[in-house]
């Protein structure tokens, strides 16, 4: 009976020690990359967070040409499911 009590207490002590170690570690900040590709016709800005593309913005340099975005797939989405609208161009209608 005494051995069972000691084993139980040792198990609880190890469990608490493991939890205490997890609580003390700060969460790491995600890696954010801002990639820019530019030539004499267009500028392409790409925002990546944790390696996943979040936003692609195209800014044509011609007169009267407005910038637009390319819609990307949400992170963690199932590629076998429908990809409605992914890869399509999006133009802002009301910009303030």
C-alpha positions in Angstrom: 0.0 0.0 0.0 2.8 2.3 0.9 4.6 1.6 -2.5 1.4 2.4 -4.4 1.1 5.7 -2.6 4.7 6.5 -3.4 4.3 5.6 -7.1 1.1 7.7 -7.3 2.8 10.7 -5.7 5.8 10.4 -8.0 3.5 10.2 -11.0 1.8 13.4 -9.9 5.1 15.2 -9.3 6.4 14.3 -12.7 3.2 15.4 -14.4 3.3 18.8 -12.6 7.0 19.2 -13.5 6.2 18.6 -17.1 3.4 21.2 -17.1 5.5 23.8 -15.4 8.1 23.5 -18.1 5.5 24.1 -20.8 4.1 27.2 -19.2 7.5 28.9 -19.0 8.3 28.8 -22.7 7.2 31.9 -24.7 5.5 31.2 -28.0 7.8 31.9 -31.0 6.8 34.7 -33.3 5.8 33.6 -36.8 8.3 34.2 -39.6 7.0 37.0 -41.9 8.5 37.7 -45.3 7.7 40.6 -47.6 8.9 39.7 -51.1 9.0 42.3 -53.9 9.6 41.7 -57.6 9.8 44.7 -59.8 10.6 45.6 -63.4 9.8 48.6 -65.7 6.1 47.4 -66.2 4.9 46.1 -62.9 5.6 45.7 -59.1 4.6 42.5 -57.3 4.4 42.4 -53.5 4.0 39.1 -51.8 3.3 38.6 -48.1 4.2 35.2 -46.5 3.6 34.2 -43.0 5.0 30.9 -41.8 5.9 30.1 -45.4 2.2 30.4 -46.5 1.4 33.1 -49.1 -1.2 35.4 -47.5 -1.4 38.2 -50.1 -0.2 39.0 -53.6 -0.6 42.6 -54.8 0.2 43.6 -58.4 0.8 47.3 -59.1 1.1 48.1 -62.8 3.2 51.2 -63.6 1.2 52.4 -66.6 -0.9 55.5 -66.4 -4.4 54.9 -65.2 -3.7 51.3 -64.3 -5.0 50.4 -60.8 -3.4 47.9 -58.4 -5.1 44.5 -57.9 -4.7 41.4 -55.7 -4.5 37.7 -56.6 -6.7 35.6 -54.3 -4.7 32.9 -52.5 -5.9 29.7 -50.9 -6.5 29.9 -47.1 -3.9 28.2 -45.0 -4.8 24.6 -44.0 -7.4 24.2 -46.8 -7.9 20.8 -48.3 -6.5 20.9 -51.9 -8.9 18.1 -53.0 -12.0 20.4 -52.2 -13.2 23.1 -54.5 -10.9 26.1 -54.9 -13.6 28.7 -55.7 -12.0 32.0 -56.6 -8.4 31.0 -55.9 -6.0 32.5 -58.4 -8.6 35.1 -59.5 -7.8 38.8 -59.7 -9.6 41.1 -57.2 -9.9 44.8 -57.8 -10.8 47.1 -54.9 -14.1 48.9 -55.7 -14.3 51.4 -52.9 -10.9 52.7 -51.7 -10.8 55.5 -49.2 
